Amino acid sequence: MKRYASHYVLSPDMEWIRLHVVEVDGGEIKLYPVSEELYSIEWLPGVILVLPKNGNAIRQESYLQDIFILAKHSSLQETFLTIRSEEWEIFYLSPFDFTLMQPVSETRRRQLL
C-alpha cells in the first residue's frame, strides 16, 4: 500500500480538493481527507492528478491545459472516493502555481501509478 498527500488533488470528478490522501492499495485507489498523521504517508508539495487512462494524454500539452481550464473547486471539504486502479493513472506535478491553478514552465510530472 502507498499513501500520498498533497496541497491539492484533482479528483476523477475534475474538482480540486484540498489536503487529501491518495491511497493505492492493490486494485483500488482511495481518496480521503487528511485528518491526522498516518503511518507511511509520502507528503508531496504540489498537486496530485487522478486521471483516466486514455493513451497517456498527460504527455500532450493541449490536454493538460484543458484539464486545468475545466477543473472547478470542490465545495465539499471532505471527499471520500474509491475507484478501480486499473482504469486510472496518478501523476504528481511540482512546482505548481496555486494562484492560477496552473503548472509553470518548470513543472515536472512524475507518474505515481
N, CA, C and O atoms as a printed pandas DataFrame, in Angstrom:
     atom_number atom_name residue_name chain_id  residue_number  x_coord  y_coord  z_coord
0              1         N          MET        A               1    0.845   -1.174    0.000
1              2        CA          MET        A               1    0.000    0.000    0.000
2              3         C          MET        A               1    0.893    1.241    0.000
3              4         O          MET        A               1    1.893    1.310    0.714
4              5         N          LYS        A               2    0.501    2.217   -0.822
5              6        CA          LYS        A               2    1.190    3.503   -0.893
6              7         C          LYS        A               2    0.187    4.597   -0.569
7              8         O          LYS        A               2   -0.962    4.549   -1.007
8              9         N          ARG        A               3    0.633    5.588    0.206
9             10        CA          ARG        A               3   -0.208    6.742    0.525
10            11         C          ARG        A               3    0.540    8.014    0.166
11            12         O          ARG        A               3    1.703    8.193    0.525
12            13         N          TYR        A               4   -0.153    8.896   -0.552
13            14        CA          TYR        A               4    0.401   10.188   -0.939
14            15         C          TYR        A               4   -0.565   11.271   -0.477
15            16         O          TYR        A               4   -1.781   11.102   -0.566
16            17         N          ALA        A               5   -0.030   12.374    0.012
17            18        CA          ALA        A               5   -0.863   13.519    0.374
18            19         C          ALA        A               5   -0.245   14.761   -0.263
19            20         O          ALA        A               5    0.969   14.850   -0.444
20            21         N          SER        A               6   -1.109   15.712   -0.595
21            22        CA          SER        A               6   -0.640   16.910   -1.269
22            23         C          SER        A               6   -1.529   18.096   -0.922
23            24         O          SER        A               6   -2.604   17.939   -0.343
24            25         N          HIS        A               7   -1.050   19.309   -1.293
25            26        CA          HIS        A               7   -1.848   20.510   -1.079
26            27         C          HIS        A               7   -3.194   20.399   -1.784
27            28         O          HIS        A               7   -4.237   20.720   -1.214
28            29         N          TYR        A               8   -3.154   19.936   -3.041
29            30        CA          TYR        A               8   -4.370   19.783   -3.827
30            31         C          TYR        A               8   -4.335   18.458   -4.581
31            32         O          TYR        A               8   -3.279   17.989   -5.006
32            33         N          VAL        A               9   -5.516   17.872   -4.733
33            34        CA          VAL        A               9   -5.701   16.686   -5.564
34            35         C          VAL        A               9   -6.773   17.028   -6.589
35            36         O          VAL        A               9   -7.832   17.553   -6.244
36            37         N          LEU        A              10   -6.490   16.727   -7.848
37            38        CA          LEU        A              10   -7.509   16.876   -8.878
38            39         C          LEU        A              10   -8.215   15.533   -8.968
39            40         O          LEU        A              10   -7.653   14.552   -9.454
40            41         N          SER        A              11   -9.450   15.501   -8.494
41            42        CA          SER        A              11  -10.193   14.252   -8.367
42            43         C          SER        A              11  -10.689   13.757   -9.722
43            44         O          SER        A              11  -10.677   14.507  -10.698
44            45         N          PRO        A              12  -11.125   12.499   -9.788
45            46        CA          PRO        A              12  -11.698   11.976  -11.033
46            47         C          PRO        A              12  -12.918   12.765  -11.513
47            48         O          PRO        A              12  -13.265   12.704  -12.693
48            49         N          ASP        A              13  -13.571   13.504  -10.613
49            50        CA          ASP        A              13  -14.730   14.337  -10.982
50            51         C          ASP        A              13  -14.303   15.699  -11.507
51            52         O          ASP        A              13  -15.137   16.581  -11.712
52            53         N          MET        A              14  -12.977   15.874  -11.728
53            54        CA          MET        A              14  -12.409   17.132  -12.220
54            55         C          MET        A              14  -12.669   18.276  -11.252
55            56         O          MET        A              14  -12.996   19.388  -11.666
56            57         N          GLU        A              15  -12.521   17.999   -9.959
57            58        CA          GLU        A              15  -12.645   19.024   -8.934
58            59         C          GLU        A              15  -11.363   19.074   -8.114
59            60         O          GLU        A              15  -10.761   18.044   -7.814
60            61         N          TRP        A              16  -10.956   20.289   -7.757
61            62        CA          TRP        A              16   -9.812   20.476   -6.875
62            63         C          TRP        A              16  -10.265   20.228   -5.446
63            64         O          TRP        A              16  -11.229   20.839   -4.985
64            65         N          ILE        A              17   -9.590   19.351   -4.755
65            66        CA          ILE        A              17   -9.878   19.141   -3.338
66            67         C          ILE        A              17   -8.586   19.345   -2.555
67            68         O          ILE        A              17   -7.515   18.910   -2.980
68            69         N          ARG        A              18   -8.698   20.010   -1.409
69            70        CA          ARG        A              18   -7.521   20.374   -0.611
70            71         C          ARG        A              18   -7.195   19.322    0.430
71            72         O          ARG        A              18   -8.075   18.715    1.040
72            73         N          LEU        A              19   -5.888   19.128    0.611
73            74        CA          LEU        A              19   -5.344   18.306    1.688
74            75         C          LEU        A              19   -6.033   16.946    1.813
75            76         O          LEU        A              19   -6.683   16.639    2.812
76            77         N          HIS        A              20   -5.866   16.160    0.777
77            78        CA          HIS        A              20   -6.411   14.807    0.762
78            79         C          HIS        A              20   -5.303   13.782    0.544
79            80         O          HIS        A              20   -4.228   14.091    0.030
80            81         N          VAL        A              21   -5.596   12.584    0.942
81            82        CA          VAL        A              21   -4.693   11.447    0.758
82            83         C          VAL        A              21   -5.167   10.657   -0.445
83            84         O          VAL        A              21   -6.365   10.442   -0.628
84            85         N          VAL        A              22   -4.214   10.225   -1.267
85            86        CA          VAL        A              22   -4.485    9.282   -2.350
86            87         C          VAL        A              22   -3.791    7.991   -1.942
87            88         O          VAL        A              22   -2.564    7.925   -1.874
88            89         N          GLU        A              23   -4.588    6.975   -1.674
89            90        CA          GLU        A              23   -4.057    5.695   -1.219
90            91         C          GLU        A              23   -4.217    4.657   -2.315
91            92         O          GLU        A              23   -5.317    4.446   -2.825
92            93         N          VAL        A              24   -3.118    4.010   -2.675
93            94        CA          VAL        A              24   -3.135    2.962   -3.691
94            95         C          VAL        A              24   -2.926    1.645   -2.957
95            96         O          VAL        A              24   -1.883    1.413   -2.348
96            97         N          ASP        A              25   -3.936    0.793   -3.029
97            98        CA          ASP        A              25   -3.882   -0.485   -2.317
98            99         C          ASP        A              25   -4.400   -1.578   -3.236
99           100         O          ASP        A              25   -5.608   -1.760   -3.381
100          101         N          GLY        A              26   -3.482   -2.302   -3.855
101          102        CA          GLY        A              26   -3.880   -3.369   -4.769
102          103         C          GLY        A              26   -4.657   -2.824   -5.944
103          104         O          GLY        A              26   -4.140   -2.008   -6.707
104          105         N          GLY        A              27   -5.896   -3.265   -6.100
105          106        CA          GLY        A              27   -6.726   -2.862   -7.225
106          107         C          GLY        A              27   -7.573   -1.638   -6.972
107          108         O          GLY        A              27   -8.434   -1.310   -7.789
108          109         N          GLU        A              28   -7.353   -0.944   -5.854
109          110        CA          GLU        A              28   -8.178    0.208   -5.510
110          111         C          GLU        A              28   -7.350    1.460   -5.285
111          112         O          GLU        A              28   -6.207    1.407   -4.830
112          113         N          ILE        A              29   -7.963    2.583   -5.616
113          114        CA          ILE        A              29   -7.431    3.894   -5.269
114          115         C          ILE        A              29   -8.475    4.553   -4.381
115          116         O          ILE        A              29   -9.648    4.632   -4.746
116          117         N          LYS        A              30   -8.046    5.026   -3.216
117          118        CA          LYS        A              30   -8.959    5.690   -2.292
118          119         C          LYS        A              30   -8.523    7.131   -2.096
119          120         O          LYS        A              30   -7.332    7.421   -1.984
120          121         N          LEU        A              31   -9.491    8.025   -2.055
121          122        CA          LEU        A              31   -9.261    9.424   -1.726
122          123         C          LEU        A              31  -10.003    9.724   -0.443
123          124         O          LEU        A              31  -11.182    9.395   -0.310
124          125         N          TYR        A              32   -9.316   10.347    0.504
125          126        CA          TYR        A              32   -9.953   10.755    1.747
126          127         C          TYR        A              32   -9.168   11.905    2.353
127          128         O          TYR        A              32   -7.991   12.089    2.041
128          129         N          PRO        A              33   -9.823   12.693    3.232
129          130        CA          PRO        A              33   -9.158   13.876    3.785
130          131         C          PRO        A              33   -8.047   13.504    4.755
131          132         O          PRO        A              33   -8.074   12.449    5.387
132          133         N          VAL        A              34   -7.075   14.394    4.854
133          134        CA          VAL        A              34   -6.024   14.246    5.862
134          135         C          VAL        A              34   -6.625   14.703    7.179
135          136         O          VAL        A              34   -6.877   15.893    7.368
136          137         N          SER        A              35   -6.854   13.774    8.082
137          138        CA          SER        A              35   -7.448   14.135    9.370
138          139         C          SER        A              35   -6.453   14.004   10.507
139          140         O          SER        A              35   -6.636   14.594   11.572
140          141         N          GLU        A              36   -5.412   13.240   10.284
141          142        CA          GLU        A              36   -4.379   13.049   11.293
142          143         C          GLU        A              36   -3.130   12.532   10.588
143          144         O          GLU        A              36   -3.177   12.154    9.418
144          145         N          GLU        A              37   -2.043   12.520   11.292
145          146        CA          GLU        A              37   -0.797   11.996   10.735
146          147         C          GLU        A              37   -0.907   10.471   10.675
147          148         O          GLU        A              37   -1.005    9.807   11.707
148          149         N          LEU        A              38   -0.890    9.930    9.468
149          150        CA          LEU        A              38   -0.993    8.495    9.275
150          151         C          LEU        A              38    0.373    7.903    8.968
151          152         O          LEU        A              38    1.262    8.579    8.450
152          153         N          TYR        A              39    0.515    6.658    9.289
153          154        CA          TYR        A              39    1.749    5.941    9.029
154          155         C          TYR        A              39    1.989    5.842    7.524
155          156         O          TYR        A              39    1.068    5.555    6.758
156          157         N          SER        A              40    3.183    6.073    7.124
157          158        CA          SER        A              40    3.683    5.881    5.759
158          159         C          SER        A              40    3.006    6.745    4.694
159          160         O          SER        A              40    2.771    6.286    3.577
160          161         N          ILE        A              41    2.696    7.988    5.038
161          162        CA          ILE        A              41    2.218    8.933    4.020
162          163         C          ILE        A              41    3.427    9.652    3.445
163          164         O          ILE        A              41    4.274   10.152    4.185
164          165         N          GLU        A              42    3.501    9.699    2.130
165          166        CA          GLU        A              42    4.533   10.490    1.464
166          167         C          GLU        A              42    3.915   11.844    1.132
167          168         O          GLU        A              42    3.003   11.933    0.309
168          169         N          TRP        A              43    4.413   12.892    1.772
169          170        CA          TRP        A              43    3.900   14.237    1.540
170          171         C          TRP        A              43    4.568   14.832    0.316
171          172         O          TRP        A              43    5.795   14.893    0.234
172          173         N          LEU        A              44    3.753   15.270   -0.634
173          174        CA          LEU        A              44    4.237   15.807   -1.894
174          175         C          LEU        A              44    3.751   17.250   -2.043
175          176         O          LEU        A              44    2.559   17.471   -2.256
176          177         N          PRO        A              45    4.636   18.226   -1.937
177          178        CA          PRO        A              45    4.203   19.615   -2.125
178          179         C          PRO        A              45    3.902   19.867   -3.597
179          180         O          PRO        A              45    4.766   19.685   -4.454
180          181         N          GLY        A              46    2.710   20.272   -3.877
181          182        CA          GLY        A              46    2.293   20.480   -5.269
182          183         C          GLY        A              46    0.909   19.916   -5.481
183          184         O          GLY        A              46    0.014   20.117   -4.661
184          185         N          VAL        A              47    0.733   19.205   -6.585
185          186        CA          VAL        A              47   -0.582   18.714   -6.992
186          187         C          VAL        A              47   -0.489   17.252   -7.406
187          188         O          VAL        A              47    0.480   16.827   -8.035
188          189         N          ILE        A              48   -1.522   16.488   -7.037
189          190        CA          ILE        A              48   -1.659   15.108   -7.499
190          191         C          ILE        A              48   -2.860   15.064   -8.434
191          192         O          ILE        A              48   -3.940   15.542   -8.085
192          193         N          LEU        A              49   -2.677   14.497   -9.614
193          194        CA          LEU        A              49   -3.762   14.340  -10.581
194          195         C          LEU        A              49   -4.181   12.878  -10.627
195          196         O          LEU        A              49   -3.333   11.993  -10.740
196          197         N          VAL        A              50   -5.476   12.618  -10.542
197          198        CA          VAL        A              50   -6.031   11.282  -10.738
198          199         C          VAL        A              50   -6.802   11.343  -12.044
199          200         O          VAL        A              50   -7.886   11.924  -12.112
200          201         N          LEU        A              51   -6.231   10.735  -13.086
201          202        CA          LEU        A              51   -6.767   10.866  -14.439
202          203         C          LEU        A              51   -7.114    9.513  -15.038
203          204         O          LEU        A              51   -6.459    8.517  -14.730
204          205         N          PRO        A              52   -8.138    9.460  -15.893
205          206        CA          PRO        A              52   -8.460    8.198  -16.564
206          207         C          PRO        A              52   -7.350    7.808  -17.540
207          208         O          PRO        A              52   -6.704    8.665  -18.143
208          209         N          LYS        A              53   -7.145    6.525  -17.680
209          210        CA          LYS        A              53   -6.163    6.048  -18.662
210          211         C          LYS        A              53   -6.759    6.221  -20.045
211          212         O          LYS        A              53   -7.814    5.666  -20.354
212          213         N          ASN        A              54   -6.085    6.985  -20.862
213          214        CA          ASN        A              54   -6.557    7.180  -22.242
214          215         C          ASN        A              54   -5.378    7.510  -23.140
215          216         O          ASN        A              54   -5.294    8.606  -23.694
216          217         N          GLY        A              55   -4.489    6.574  -23.277
217          218        CA          GLY        A              55   -3.374    6.754  -24.205
218          219         C          GLY        A              55   -2.343    7.757  -23.753
219          220         O          GLY        A              55   -1.749    8.455  -24.575
220          221         N          ASN        A              56   -2.119    7.838  -22.435
221          222        CA          ASN        A              56   -1.111    8.754  -21.892
222          223         C          ASN        A              56   -1.315   10.193  -22.343
223          224         O          ASN        A              56   -0.368   10.866  -22.748
224          225         N          ALA        A              57   -2.533   10.648  -22.272
225          226        CA          ALA        A              57   -2.846   12.012  -22.721
226          227         C          ALA        A              57   -2.146   13.075  -21.900
227          228         O          ALA        A              57   -2.024   14.211  -22.358
228          229         N          ILE        A              58   -1.679   12.750  -20.700
229          230        CA          ILE        A              58   -1.000   13.752  -19.866
230          231         C          ILE        A              58    0.258   14.269  -20.547
231          232         O          ILE        A              58    0.714   15.370  -20.239
232          233         N          ARG        A              59    0.815   13.512  -21.449
233          234        CA          ARG        A              59    2.026   13.939  -22.126
234          235         C          ARG        A              59    1.736   14.961  -23.233
235          236         O          ARG        A              59    2.666   15.544  -23.790
236          237         N          GLN        A              60    0.486   15.178  -23.547
237          238        CA          GLN        A              60    0.104   16.149  -24.564
238          239         C          GLN        A              60   -0.227   17.476  -23.889
239          240         O          GLN        A              60   -1.139   17.540  -23.065
240          241         N          GLU        A              61    0.497   18.522  -24.226
241          242        CA          GLU        A              61    0.318   19.815  -23.575
242          243         C          GLU        A              61   -1.103   20.359  -23.728
243          244         O          GLU        A              61   -1.633   20.955  -22.790
244          245         N          SER        A              62   -1.724   20.168  -24.881
245          246        CA          SER        A              62   -3.080   20.704  -25.071
246          247         C          SER        A              62   -4.058   20.029  -24.122
247          248         O          SER        A              62   -4.965   20.678  -23.601
248          249         N          TYR        A              63   -3.885   18.739  -23.895
249          250        CA          TYR        A              63   -4.753   18.014  -22.956
250          251         C          TYR        A              63   -4.553   18.546  -21.543
251          252         O          TYR        A              63   -5.520   18.739  -20.807
252          253         N          LEU        A              64   -3.305   18.783  -21.166
253          254        CA          LEU        A              64   -3.014   19.309  -19.838
254          255         C          LEU        A              64   -3.678   20.657  -19.622
255          256         O          LEU        A              64   -4.264   20.885  -18.564
256          257         N          GLN        A              65   -3.602   21.555  -20.593
257          258        CA          GLN        A              65   -4.213   22.865  -20.447
258          259         C          GLN        A              65   -5.727   22.740  -20.282
259          260         O          GLN        A              65   -6.317   23.451  -19.468
260          261         N          ASP        A              66   -6.361   21.850  -21.039
261          262        CA          ASP        A              66   -7.803   21.644  -20.923
262          263         C          ASP        A              66   -8.191   21.177  -19.526
263          264         O          ASP        A              66   -9.212   21.603  -18.987
264          265         N          ILE        A              67   -7.384   20.308  -18.943
265          266        CA          ILE        A              67   -7.678   19.808  -17.591
266          267         C          ILE        A              67   -7.794   20.969  -16.610
267          268         O          ILE        A              67   -8.755   21.043  -15.845
268          269         N          PHE        A              68   -6.829   21.863  -16.630
269          270        CA          PHE        A              68   -6.807   22.944  -15.655
270          271         C          PHE        A              68   -7.861   23.995  -15.933
271          272         O          PHE        A              68   -8.352   24.625  -14.996
272          273         N          ILE        A              69   -8.224   24.202  -17.177
273          274        CA          ILE        A              69   -9.280   25.158  -17.522
274          275         C          ILE        A              69  -10.644   24.626  -17.065
275          276         O          ILE        A              69  -11.467   25.390  -16.560
276          277         N          LEU        A              70  -10.884   23.336  -17.238
277          278        CA          LEU        A              70  -12.185   22.736  -16.923
278          279         C          LEU        A              70  -12.379   22.413  -15.445
279          280         O          LEU        A              70  -13.516   22.304  -14.985
280          281         N          ALA        A              71  -11.301   22.259  -14.700
281          282        CA          ALA        A              71  -11.411   21.864  -13.292
282          283         C          ALA        A              71  -12.078   22.965  -12.474
283          284         O          ALA        A              71  -11.887   24.153  -12.731
284          285         N          LYS        A              72  -12.850   22.552  -11.501
285          286        CA          LYS        A              72  -13.520   23.513  -10.625
286          287         C          LYS        A              72  -13.162   23.190   -9.177
287          288         O          LYS        A              72  -12.726   22.080   -8.870
288          289         N          HIS        A              73  -13.348   24.157   -8.300
289          290        CA          HIS        A              73  -13.055   23.942   -6.889
290          291         C          HIS        A              73  -14.236   23.251   -6.225
291          292         O          HIS        A              73  -15.389   23.646   -6.399
292          293         N          SER        A              74  -13.930   22.231   -5.474
293          294        CA          SER        A              74  -14.974   21.471   -4.799
294          295         C          SER        A              74  -15.542   22.285   -3.644
295          296         O          SER        A              74  -14.799   22.922   -2.896
296          297         N          SER        A              75  -16.852   22.259   -3.507
297          298        CA          SER        A              75  -17.492   22.901   -2.363
298          299         C          SER        A              75  -17.449   21.981   -1.146
299          300         O          SER        A              75  -17.706   22.415   -0.023
300          301         N          LEU        A              76  -17.123   20.711   -1.373
301          302        CA          LEU        A              76  -17.055   19.745   -0.279
302          303         C          LEU        A              76  -15.705   19.855    0.420
303          304         O          LEU        A              76  -14.664   19.953   -0.230
304          305         N          GLN        A              77  -15.734   19.839    1.716
305          306        CA          GLN        A              77  -14.491   19.866    2.477
306          307         C          GLN        A              77  -13.875   18.481    2.585
307          308         O          GLN        A              77  -12.655   18.343    2.683
308          309         N          GLU        A              78  -14.715   17.461    2.566
309          310        CA          GLU        A              78  -14.227   16.098    2.701
310          311         C          GLU        A              78  -14.798   15.240    1.583
311          312         O          GLU        A              78  -16.014   15.126    1.430
312          313         N          THR        A              79  -13.916   14.648    0.815
313          314        CA          THR        A              79  -14.322   13.769   -0.263
314          315         C          THR        A              79  -13.799   12.376    0.039
315          316         O          THR        A              79  -12.606   12.190    0.281
316          317         N          PHE        A              80  -14.692   11.402    0.023
317          318        CA          PHE        A              80  -14.312   10.009    0.190
318          319         C          PHE        A              80  -14.679    9.298   -1.102
319          320         O          PHE        A              80  -15.829    9.351   -1.539
320          321         N          LEU        A              81  -13.713    8.636   -1.708
321          322        CA          LEU        A              81  -13.939    8.031   -3.008
322          323         C          LEU        A              81  -13.075    6.792   -3.143
323          324         O          LEU        A              81  -11.918    6.787   -2.725
324          325         N          THR        A              82  -13.635    5.746   -3.725
325          326        CA          THR        A              82  -12.873    4.539   -4.039
326          327         C          THR        A              82  -13.120    4.203   -5.498
327          328         O          THR        A              82  -14.265    4.119   -5.943
328          329         N          ILE        A              83  -12.015    4.008   -6.253
329          330        CA          ILE        A              83  -12.112    3.674   -7.671
330          331         C          ILE        A              83  -11.170    2.514   -7.976
331          332         O          ILE        A              83  -10.282    2.205   -7.182
332          333         N          ARG        A              84  -11.362    1.883   -9.111
333          334        CA          ARG        A              84  -10.507    0.759   -9.528
334          335         C          ARG        A              84   -9.215    1.286  -10.135
335          336         O          ARG        A              84   -9.250    2.133  -11.028
336          337         N          SER        A              85   -8.095    0.801   -9.666
337          338        CA          SER        A              85   -6.810    1.361  -10.085
338          339         C          SER        A              85   -6.438    1.060  -11.531
339          340         O          SER        A              85   -5.684    1.827  -12.130
340          341         N          GLU        A              86   -6.940   -0.034  -12.117
341          342        CA          GLU        A              86   -6.539   -0.350  -13.490
342          343         C          GLU        A              86   -7.143    0.601  -14.518
343          344         O          GLU        A              86   -6.740    0.576  -15.681
344          345         N          GLU        A              87   -8.089    1.428  -14.124
345          346        CA          GLU        A              87   -8.720    2.374  -15.037
346          347         C          GLU        A              87   -8.172    3.796  -14.899
347          348         O          GLU        A              87   -8.602    4.696  -15.620
348          349         N          TRP        A              88   -7.226    4.005  -13.979
349          350        CA          TRP        A              88   -6.772    5.352  -13.649
350          351         C          TRP        A              88   -5.256    5.434  -13.579
351          352         O          TRP        A              88   -4.570    4.434  -13.368
352          353         N          GLU        A              89   -4.752    6.642  -13.759
353          354        CA          GLU        A              89   -3.336    6.941  -13.594
354          355         C          GLU        A              89   -3.215    8.071  -12.581
355          356         O          GLU        A              89   -4.103    8.915  -12.461
356          357         N          ILE        A              90   -2.107    8.072  -11.859
357          358        CA          ILE        A              90   -1.869    9.109  -10.863
358          359         C          ILE        A              90   -0.549    9.793  -11.202
359          360         O          ILE        A              90    0.474    9.139  -11.404
360          361         N          PHE        A              91   -0.593   11.129  -11.259
361          362        CA          PHE        A              91    0.587   11.925  -11.566
362          363         C          PHE        A              91    0.798   12.963  -10.476
363          364         O          PHE        A              91   -0.153   13.464   -9.876
364          365         N          TYR        A              92    2.054   13.270  -10.236
365          366        CA          TYR        A              92    2.434   14.311   -9.287
366          367         C          TYR        A              92    3.082   15.447  -10.073
367          368         O          TYR        A              92    3.994   15.217  -10.867
368          369         N          LEU        A              93    2.609   16.677   -9.851
369          370        CA          LEU        A              93    3.150   17.861  -10.530
370          371         C          LEU        A              93    3.755   18.811   -9.508
371          372         O          LEU        A              93    3.119   19.161   -8.513
372          373         N          SER        A              94    4.990   19.223   -9.765
373          374        CA          SER        A              94    5.635   20.181   -8.882
374          375         C          SER        A              94    6.791   20.830   -9.640
375          376         O          SER        A              94    7.459   20.152  -10.421
376          377         N          PRO        A              95    7.045   22.112   -9.434
377          378        CA          PRO        A              95    6.264   23.104   -8.704
378          379         C          PRO        A              95    4.968   23.442   -9.440
379          380         O          PRO        A              95    4.782   23.068  -10.598
380          381         N          PHE        A              96    4.080   24.152   -8.753
381          382        CA          PHE        A              96    2.753   24.448   -9.283
382          383         C          PHE        A              96    2.349   25.846   -8.830
383          384         O          PHE        A              96    2.627   26.235   -7.696
384          385         N          ASP        A              97    1.696   26.603   -9.711
385          386        CA          ASP        A              97    1.227   27.954   -9.392
386          387         C          ASP        A              97   -0.176   27.855   -8.789
387          388         O          ASP        A              97   -1.154   27.633   -9.503
388          389         N          PHE        A              98   -0.262   28.022   -7.469
389          390        CA          PHE        A              98   -1.548   27.879   -6.785
390          391         C          PHE        A              98   -2.439   29.106   -6.937
391          392         O          PHE        A              98   -3.637   29.019   -6.669
392          393         N          THR        A              99   -1.899   30.238   -7.356
393          394        CA          THR        A              99   -2.753   31.403   -7.578
394          395         C          THR        A              99   -3.549   31.258   -8.868
395          396         O          THR        A              99   -4.722   31.630   -8.921
396          397         N          LEU        A             100   -2.917   30.718   -9.907
397          398        CA          LEU        A             100   -3.601   30.499  -11.184
398          399         C          LEU        A             100   -4.122   29.072  -11.344
399          400         O          LEU        A             100   -4.878   28.778  -12.269
400          401         N          MET        A             101   -3.709   28.193  -10.435
401          402        CA          MET        A             101   -4.044   26.762  -10.508
402          403         C          MET        A             101   -3.621   26.194  -11.867
403          404         O          MET        A             101   -4.389   25.521  -12.554
404          405         N          GLN        A             102   -2.380   26.491  -12.222
405          406        CA          GLN        A             102   -1.792   26.047  -13.485
406          407         C          GLN        A             102   -0.351   25.601  -13.230
407          408         O          GLN        A             102    0.296   26.103  -12.311
408          409         N          PRO        A             103    0.151   24.676  -14.025
409          410        CA          PRO        A             103    1.582   24.371  -13.936
410          411         C          PRO        A             103    2.401   25.548  -14.463
411          412         O          PRO        A             103    1.900   26.375  -15.225
412          413         N          VAL        A             104    3.639   25.610  -14.054
413          414        CA          VAL        A             104    4.557   26.641  -14.542
414          415         C          VAL        A             104    5.540   25.992  -15.505
415          416         O          VAL        A             104    5.535   24.774  -15.683
416          417         N          SER        A             105    6.379   26.809  -16.122
417          418        CA          SER        A             105    7.296   26.262  -17.128
418          419         C          SER        A             105    8.277   25.248  -16.528
419          420         O          SER        A             105    8.770   24.379  -17.247
420          421         N          GLU        A             106    8.569   25.342  -15.226
421          422        CA          GLU        A             106    9.497   24.416  -14.573
422          423         C          GLU        A             106    8.810   23.172  -14.011
423          424         O          GLU        A             106    9.478   22.309  -13.442
424          425         N          THR        A             107    7.498   23.066  -14.158
425          426        CA          THR        A             107    6.763   21.946  -13.565
426          427         C          THR        A             107    7.223   20.619  -14.146
427          428         O          THR        A             107    7.337   20.444  -15.359
428          429         N          ARG        A             108    7.478   19.714  -13.254
429          430        CA          ARG        A             108    7.843   18.354  -13.652
430          431         C          ARG        A             108    6.691   17.421  -13.330
431          432         O          ARG        A             108    5.969   17.605  -12.350
432          433         N          ARG        A             109    6.536   16.411  -14.181
433          434        CA          ARG        A             109    5.489   15.404  -13.984
434          435         C          ARG        A             109    6.125   14.083  -13.612
435          436         O          ARG        A             109    7.070   13.632  -14.261
436          437         N          ARG        A             110    5.615   13.476  -12.586
437          438        CA          ARG        A             110    6.097   12.155  -12.181
438          439         C          ARG        A             110    4.902   11.230  -12.022
439          440         O          ARG        A             110    3.952   11.547  -11.306
440          441         N          GLN        A             111    4.950   10.102  -12.681
441          442        CA          GLN        A             111    3.842    9.157  -12.597
442          443         C          GLN        A             111    3.978    8.341  -11.317
443          444         O          GLN        A             111    5.024    7.747  -11.055
444          445         N          LEU        A             112    2.906    8.319  -10.520
445          446        CA          LEU        A             112    2.902    7.562   -9.274
446          447         C          LEU        A             112    2.246    6.203   -9.444
447          448         O          LEU        A             112    2.567    5.263   -8.717
448          449         N          LEU        A             113    1.329    6.091  -10.399
449          450        CA          LEU        A             113    0.670    4.807  -10.709
450          451         C          LEU        A             113    0.335    4.772  -12.179
451          452         O          LEU        A             113   -0.224    3.787  -12.662
